[in-house]
Amino acid sequence: MTIKIVGIQGNHPSSLNPKSDTSIFLAIEAQNNKYKIFYYEPKDLSIINDKVIAKGYYIEFNYNNKKFFKIKNIQTLDLSKCKYLLIRQNPPFNLEYISTTYILDKIKDKVKIVNNPTSIRNISEKLYSSIFQKYMPDTIFTKDIHEMNKFFNKYKKMIIKPIHSFGGNDIHLIEKKIDQKLILNFIKKHGHIMCQKFLPKIKFGDKRVFIINGKVSGAISRVPKKGSFLSNMSKGAIPIAIELTKIEKKISNILAKDLKKKDIYFSGIDFIDQKLNGDINVTSPTGLKTYCDLTNINLAKVFWKGLKA
């Protein structure tokens, strides 16, 4: 009998939080469908003798055990033997991340890879949103400090974000006065950055929308902790169950259609005050475990069913 394998390219499992991690949630559903999970880190991916291989291990995840994962059968695997392969490492979307997409391009016609490595490489999570700026708060992408000064003078409050970061890291709220030294250092560190008009209703939470196989599949809200403007759960935000407004559904469906056309199977998009905030997650979308905890709806089943169709 042929072994059914799901490969997962991710950060070491010891760094994952079983209470909220989507990679574990997807892996456990795959296990329920009799797949074995082969897990490896991006640094252990290679092309040897024209084969794409990874040094990793078979692993079992279990929510009921104190240690939620068990590593077994450490080995090197020809990844073309996988039925599916999930790209699940955290950004930043840097040259190493890009290199892994080029390597995986070699087997994308043999293995169903989520998301398609070529598509991930072509879609910058923040710059991609510039196509949809009419649905966003006023936003610029620049490394020109004079343009940033003009933008700040217009709105008096702005958010600045690195284009290729993740998880609410290195995001600043600029208010009252623009710190020229901070901005110059920020540009030096990150290059082109995203500047956005601050939306005060973020204190009531954002909305994370899950898009699977071109369909809007569910959403949660994440309410920042007191005194914060960051809606990332990793920064202390509290998730709650919500419904989307008609405007949010309309915009979500427009993006879902476009993402499917670009061969993005699983993504997450965010709204603040019914406006797209420009973070379109295609590299390692999160939130499915939390959504299930809040609604008792298991979107991992939807995820795997869609891949098999």
C-alpha positions in Angstrom: 0.0 0.0 0.0 1.4 3.4 -1.0 2.0 5.8 1.9 0.1 9.0 1.6 2.4 11.9 2.5 1.7 15.6 3.3 4.9 17.6 3.4 5.1 20.7 5.6 7.8 23.3 5.2 7.7 25.4 8.4 9.4 26.7 11.4 10.5 24.1 13.9 7.4 22.7 15.6 8.8 23.6 19.1 8.2 27.3 18.1 4.5 26.7 17.3 1.6 27.4 19.7 -0.9 24.5 19.6 -3.7 26.7 21.0 -3.8 28.8 17.8 -1.4 27.5 15.1 -3.0 26.8 11.7 -0.2 24.5 10.5 -0.9 22.1 13.4 -4.6 22.4 12.8 -4.3 21.5 9.1 -1.8 18.7 9.9 -4.1 17.0 12.4 -7.0 17.0 9.9 -4.6 15.5 7.3 -3.7 12.8 9.9 -7.4 12.1 10.4 -7.5 11.4 6.6 -4.7 8.8 7.0 -1.9 11.0 5.7 1.6 10.9 7.2 3.2 14.3 7.9 6.7 14.9 6.8 8.1 18.1 8.3 11.2 20.1 7.5 12.6 23.6 7.8 13.4 25.8 4.8 17.1 25.6 5.5 17.0 21.8 5.0 15.7 22.1 1.4 18.1 21.2 -1.5 18.4 20.2 -5.1 20.6 17.1 -5.3 21.0 15.0 -8.5 18.2 17.0 -10.1 15.8 16.0 -7.2 14.2 18.3 -4.7 15.0 16.8 -1.3 14.6 17.8 2.3 16.2 16.6 5.5 13.4 16.3 8.0 11.2 13.8 9.9 7.9 12.2 10.0 5.9 13.8 12.9 2.6 13.2 14.7 0.6 16.0 16.2 -1.8 15.5 19.1 -3.7 18.1 21.0 -4.3 15.8 23.9 -0.7 15.3 24.8 1.3 17.7 26.9 4.0 17.6 24.3 1.8 18.2 21.2 4.2 16.7 18.7 6.2 13.5 18.4 9.2 13.3 16.0 9.9 9.9 14.4 11.8 8.5 11.5 14.3 11.3 10.8 15.4 11.0 7.1 15.9 12.7 3.8 12.9 12.6 1.5 12.5 13.2 -2.2 9.6 15.7 -2.0 8.1 14.5 -5.3 6.8 11.6 -3.2 4.4 13.9 -1.4 0.8 14.1 -2.4 0.6 17.6 -1.0 3.1 20.1 0.3 2.2 23.1 2.5 4.5 26.2 2.6 4.0 27.3 6.2 7.1 29.1 7.4 6.7 32.6 8.7 7.8 35.5 6.6 9.8 37.8 6.4 9.6 37.5 2.7 13.3 37.7 2.1 15.8 36.2 -0.4 15.9 32.9 1.5 12.1 32.7 1.2 12.3 33.5 -2.5 15.0 30.8 -3.0 12.7 28.1 -1.5 10.0 29.1 -4.0 12.4 28.7 -6.9 13.5 25.2 -5.6 9.9 24.1 -5.2 9.0 25.3 -8.6 10.9 22.2 -9.9 8.2 19.9 -8.5 5.0 21.9 -8.6 3.8 19.9 -11.6 4.3 16.7 -9.6 3.1 17.8 -6.2 0.1 20.0 -5.3 1.9 22.9 -3.4 -0.1 25.3 -1.2 0.3 28.0 -2.0 1.8 27.7 -5.5 5.5 28.8 -5.1 5.5 30.9 -8.2 2.3 32.7 -7.1 3.8 33.4 -3.6 6.9 34.9 -5.3 4.8 37.1 -7.6 2.5 38.4 -4.9 4.0 40.8 -2.4 1.6 40.7 0.5 1.4 44.5 0.9 2.3 45.7 -2.6 -0.3 43.4 -4.1 -3.0 45.4 -2.3 -2.1 48.5 -4.4 -4.3 47.0 -7.1 -7.2 47.5 -4.8 -6.4 50.9 -3.3 -9.9 52.2 -3.9 -11.1 49.9 -1.1 -8.4 51.0 1.3 -7.7 53.9 3.5 -5.3 56.4 1.8 -2.0 54.6 1.4 1.4 55.2 -0.2 4.4 52.9 -0.8 7.6 54.8 -0.8 11.1 55.3 0.6 11.0 59.0 -0.1 11.0 60.8 3.2 9.6 64.0 1.6 6.6 62.1 0.4 6.1 60.6 3.8 6.3 64.1 5.4 3.6 65.3 3.0 1.4 62.4 3.8 1.8 62.9 7.5 1.1 66.7 7.2 -2.2 65.8 5.4 -3.5 63.3 7.9 -1.6 64.1 11.2 -1.7 60.4 12.1 -0.3 57.6 10.0 0.8 54.0 10.3 4.1 52.9 8.8 4.8 49.2 8.1 7.7 47.3 6.4 6.5 45.8 3.2 8.0 42.3 3.8 7.5 41.8 7.5 4.7 39.9 9.4 2.8 39.5 12.6 2.6 43.2 13.6 6.3 43.5 13.8 8.0 46.9 13.3 4.7 48.7 12.9 4.7 52.3 14.2 1.9 54.8 14.8 3.2 58.3 13.9 1.2 61.1 15.6 1.6 64.7 16.8 5.1 65.0 15.4 7.1 63.0 12.8 10.4 61.8 14.1 12.8 62.3 11.1 15.5 60.2 12.6 13.1 57.3 13.3 11.8 57.5 9.7 15.3 57.6 8.2 16.4 54.6 10.2 13.2 52.8 9.3 13.8 53.4 5.6 17.5 52.3 6.0 16.4 49.1 7.6 13.4 48.2 5.4 13.7 50.0 2.1 10.3 50.8 0.6 7.6 51.0 3.3 3.9 51.3 3.5 2.3 54.5 5.0 -1.4 54.5 5.7 -3.9 56.9 7.1 -4.6 55.8 10.7 -8.1 54.5 11.3 -9.2 55.1 15.0 -11.9 52.4 14.9 -9.1 49.8 15.0 -9.7 50.0 18.8 -12.9 48.0 18.1 -10.9 45.4 16.2 -10.1 44.4 12.7 -11.6 41.5 10.7 -9.6 38.6 9.3 -11.3 36.9 6.4 -10.4 33.4 5.3 -10.4 32.7 1.6 -10.1 29.0 0.5 -10.1 27.9 -3.1 -11.6 31.2 -4.3 -14.4 31.3 -1.8 -14.9 33.5 1.3 -15.1 30.8 4.0 -15.3 32.6 7.3 -14.0 35.5 9.4 -13.0 36.5 12.9 -12.4 39.9 14.6 -9.3 40.6 16.6 -9.6 43.3 19.2 -6.3 45.0 20.3 -5.4 45.0 24.0 -6.0 48.2 25.9 -3.7 51.0 24.7 -2.6 49.1 21.6 -3.4 49.6 17.9 -2.1 46.1 16.9 -4.8 43.6 16.1 -2.4 40.6 15.9 -3.1 37.8 18.4 0.6 37.4 18.8 0.5 41.0 20.2 -2.2 40.3 22.7 -5.4 41.0 20.7 -8.5 39.1 21.6 -10.4 37.1 18.9 -14.2 37.2 18.7 -16.7 35.7 16.3 -18.3 38.2 13.8 -20.2 38.6 10.6 -19.0 40.5 7.6 -20.9 43.6 6.3 -22.3 43.7 2.8 -19.4 46.0 1.8 -16.8 43.6 3.3 -18.4 40.6 1.6 -18.3 42.4 -1.8 -14.7 43.4 -1.5 -13.7 39.9 -0.2 -15.4 38.2 -3.1 -13.5 40.5 -5.6 -10.2 39.6 -4.0 -11.1 35.9 -3.7 -11.8 35.8 -7.5 -8.5 37.5 -8.3 -6.5 35.3 -5.9 -7.9 32.1 -7.4 -7.0 33.4 -10.8 -3.5 33.8 -9.6 -3.5 30.2 -8.2 -3.5 31.2 -4.5 -5.5 28.5 -2.8 -5.5 29.7 0.8 -5.2 33.3 1.9 -6.2 35.8 4.6 -7.3 39.4 4.1 -8.0 42.1 6.7 -10.5 44.9 7.2 -10.5 47.9 9.5 -13.7 49.9 9.6 -14.9 48.2 6.4 -11.7 49.2 4.6 -9.1 46.7 3.3 -6.0 47.4 5.3 -3.6 46.1 2.7 -2.3 43.0 4.4 -3.1 40.1 2.1 -1.6 37.0 3.6 -0.6 34.4 1.0 2.7 33.0 2.5 1.4 31.4 5.7 -2.2 32.5 6.5 -3.3 31.9 10.1 -6.5 31.9 12.2 -8.3 28.6 11.3 -7.9 27.0 14.7 -9.2 30.2 16.4 -12.1 30.3 14.0 -13.0 26.7 14.9 -12.7 27.4 18.6 -15.1 30.4 18.3 -17.6 28.9 15.9 -17.2 25.1 16.0 -16.7 25.2 12.2 -13.7 23.3 11.0 -12.3 25.0 7.9 -9.5 22.4 7.8 -12.1 20.0 6.4 -13.0 22.6 3.7 -9.3 23.1 3.0 -8.5 19.4 2.4 -11.8 18.7 0.6 -11.1 21.4 -1.9 -7.6 20.1 -2.6 -9.0 16.6 -3.4 -11.7 17.9 -5.7 
